Amino acid sequence: MRFSVGGFSLIPYLCRPNFYSMVAIVKVAGQQFKVEKDQTLYVPRVEGNAGDKLDLEVLLVDANGKLAVGATSGSKVQAEIVDQVKGDTVIAYKQKRRKGFHKKKGHRTAYTKIKVVSIA
């Protein structure tokens, strides 16, 4: 059974799910992340110990389809530091053929695991 008004189908509109969650774009250590409540993510290292609370800089908030941009949004995103971790080893290897020259350096980037506690 098809419904149409003026040649436009109403089926996609009627079948569209109606679930919205509050989503925010935040800036942490110079990088932007899209976050939701109770989400866990790894960000570049932020000073603090496990259990410390963070107030993140909010760039954009989407609350039930209504956008608020910048500082005028008046919203706050709070996160909690879960752990300080290191990333995988990245190895930089250089070699010049037939010269006996080779150089191997490696590093592990420091990350902070945070959990978004609230978006208000």
C-alpha positions, 0 to 999 in steps of 0.5 A: 500500500503506497501513500503519496501526496502531490507525487511525494511518497510518505513511506520514508517519513512514516518509517523514519525512527524517532530516536535522538541522543544528545551529541556534542563536538568538543575540543581536547588538546587541539583535536576535535571529537564527536561525543555522546553520553557514556562514551569512552574515547582515547584523546591525546594526553591530558594532565591528571590522575584516574578519577579526575573530572574534566570540563571539555571545550564545547564547539557544537551541540545537537540536542534533539535536532536543534543545533547550538554553536560555540560559546553561545550554546551555554552547554557543558560537557564533563568527562572523567579520566579513566586511565593514562595509557600508551599507544602502539610502538611506532618504529622509524627505520632508515637505511642506505643501501650498500653503505652499512648505514641504518638507524632505528628509532621508536616511540609510543604516543601517550593517550588519556582514556576518558569517559563522557559523564554528562552533556548539559 
